[in-house]
Amino acid sequence: MSEFQITLTEEQTKSLQHYVFEMTSEAVKRAVSTAGSDKEWLNQGDAAKWLGVSTSTLLNYVKEYSLPCSGKGGRKFYSKTQISAWLLESQIGGARNAR
């Protein structure tokens, strides 16, 4: 195996270190933000975050627009599959109603 060396100035070394740090930080942020994203059932906070809305908006969707949820003992859980189907149906229903 051949070996070679690259000589960098102090400025280039700092720039390379900064670049590696930034790339690593971004990878960690992506990993943290997607951690647990493969879960089918979400609690109220996670469901709101997954939809990109506040928890009060999520509860409004349940109350006013029949967003499906399941609950036991005062806790509500939301299925990603059911939410996706609800969104699609709302979109199709909205398109039909707009005609």
N, C-alpha and C positions, 0 to 999 in steps of 0.2 A: 504494500500500500504506500502510495506517495504521500509526502507531507509537505505542506507549504505554510508560510506565515504571512500575515498581513500586518503591516505597521500602520497604526492610526495615530493621528494627532490627538491631543487631549480633548479638543473640541469635538472631533469625530467620535471619540470614545464616549463622551457624555451624550452626544446626539444619538448614538446607537443604543446606549443604556436607556435613554428616555423613550425611544421608539419601542424597545422590547418591553419596558414597563407599561406603556400605553396599550400595546397589543395584548399583553397578559391581563391587564385590568379590564379591558373590553370583553375578553373571553370569559373571565370570572363573572362579570356582570350578566352576560348572556346566560351562563350556566345557572346562576342564582335565580334569574327571572323565569327560566323555564323549568326549574326544579319542581317536581310534582305536577307538571303540566300534563302528564300522561294519566292522571287520575280521572276516572269517569265521573265520580260524585264529588261535588264541591260544597263547602259550607257557604253561608251567606256572603261573607267577606270575600272569599275566593271567587265565587260566582260573579259578584259585582266587578271585581278586578278583571276577571276573564272577559267580561262584556265591555269593560271600560266605562262603567257608570258608577255612581255612588250607591251605597246600600239603600238609601231612601228611594232612589229611582228604581232599583231592583224590586223593592217591596211594592212600589207603585205598579210595576209591570205585573206582579202577581195579583194584586187587588183589582186593577182596572183592565188589564189586558190578558188575564188568565195564563200568565207564564207558569208552566208546570213546576211544582216542587213537591217534595215529600217531607213529612215531618214526624218527629216522635219526641215527646217530652219537651215541647216548646222549641226544639231546634229544627231548622229547615235545611234540607239538602236539595241540591239541584244537579240534574244529570246533564252533562254536556250534549249528549245525543238528543235529549228532549228539548234543550234550549235551542240547538241548531234547527231541529224540526219546527219548533215554534217560530223562530225567526223566518225560516223559509215560508211557512204557511202565512205568516203575517205579511210577508212581501207579496206573495201570490194573491192573498185575499185583498191586500191594499190595491194591487194592480187591477183586480177584478172590480173592486168597488169604485175605482177611479174612472172606469169606462162609462 
